[in-house]
Amino acid sequence: MKLVLAIINNDDSAIAASALTDRGFFVTKLSTTGGFLLVGNTTLLIGTEDNKIEEVKSVLKQFCITRKQKEVPTSSFGKGLHYNCSPGEVEVGGATLFVLNVDSYDKF
């Protein structure tokens, strides 16, 4: 048994979770914050059998897309504001996956 922790963009969370549940996976959604832009993410907890990991990865690759986003400079991000500080474009989205072994699983 495995536990997949999938950190994905909020914009992709509804469709990715729906696609996983449509395929019979049990998904728990957690609201999380982090990353380069310190914006909201969604962390999906997906418990599954070892032989289903590639299917989980395939679904997430399909629905968690990368996109370009303007980075707005702000002092709250620890960078400070400078007179020549202008917005830049950064790539956001996609998915970061952690696949963990599960020693024990109980459902009450």
For each residue, the residues with C-beta under 8 A, 3 or more apart:
1: 47 48 49 50 101 102 105
2: 47 48 49 50 53 99 100 101 102
3: 45 46 47 99 100 101 102
4: 44 45 46 47 48 53 56 97 98 99 100
5: 43 44 45 97 98 100
6: 16 43 44 46 56 60 64 95 96 97 98
7: 32 34 41 42 43 95 96 97
8: 12 13 16 41 42 43 44 60 64 93 94 95 96
9: 12 13 41 42 64 92 93 94
10: 13 39 40 41 42
11: 93
12: 8 9 15 16 42 63 64 65 93 95
13: 8 9 10 16 17 29 42 44
14: 17 18
15: 12 18 19 63
16: 6 8 12 13 19 20 44 59 60 63 64 95
17: 13 14 20 21 27 29 42 44
18: 14 15 21 22
19: 15 16 22 23 59 62 63
20: 16 17 23 25 27 44 46 56 59 60
21: 17 18 24 25 26 27
22: 18 19
23: 19 20 55 59
24: 21
25: 20 21 46 48 52 56
26: 21 46 47
27: 17 20 21 44 45 46
28: 44 45 46
29: 13 17 42 43 44 45
30: 42 43 44 45
31: 40 41 42
32: 7 40 41 42 43
33: 38 39 40 41
34: 7 38 41
35: 38 39 41 92
36: 90
37: 69 71 77 90 92
38: 33 34 35 77
39: 10 33 35 92
40: 10 31 32 33
41: 7 8 9 10 31 32 33 34 35
42: 7 8 9 10 12 13 17 29 30 31 32
43: 5 6 7 8 29 30 32
44: 4 5 6 8 13 16 17 20 27 28 29 30
45: 3 4 5 27 28 29 30
46: 3 4 6 20 25 26 27 28 56
47: 1 2 3 4 26 102 105
48: 1 2 4 25 52 53 56
49: 1 2 52
50: 1 2 53
51:
52: 25 48 49 55 56
53: 2 4 48 50 56 57 99
54: 57 58
55: 23 52 58 59
56: 4 6 20 25 46 48 52 53 59 60
57: 53 54 60 61 97
58: 54 55 61 62
59: 16 19 20 23 55 56 62 63
60: 6 8 16 20 56 57 63 64 95 97
61: 57 58 64 95
62: 19 58 59
63: 12 15 16 19 59 60
64: 6 8 9 12 16 60 61 93 94 95
65: 12 93 94
66: 91 92 93 94
67: 91 92 93
68: 89 90 91 92
69: 37 89 90 91 92
70: 87 88 89
71: 37 87 88 89 90
72: 87
73: 77 79 81 82 85 86 87
74: 77 79 81
75: 78 79 80 81
76:
77: 37 38 73 74
78: 75
79: 73 74 75 85
80: 75
81: 73 74 75 85
82: 73 85
83:
84:
85: 73 79 81 82
86: 73
87: 70 71 72 73
88: 70 71
89: 68 69 70 71
90: 36 37 68 69 71
91: 66 67 68 69 94
92: 9 35 37 39 66 67 68 69
93: 8 9 11 12 64 65 66 67
94: 8 9 64 65 66 91
95: 6 7 8 12 16 60 61 64
96: 6 7 8
97: 4 5 6 7 57 60
98: 4 5 6
99: 2 3 4 53
100: 2 3 4 5
101: 1 2 3
102: 1 2 3 47 105
103:
104:
105: 1 47 102
106:
107:
108:
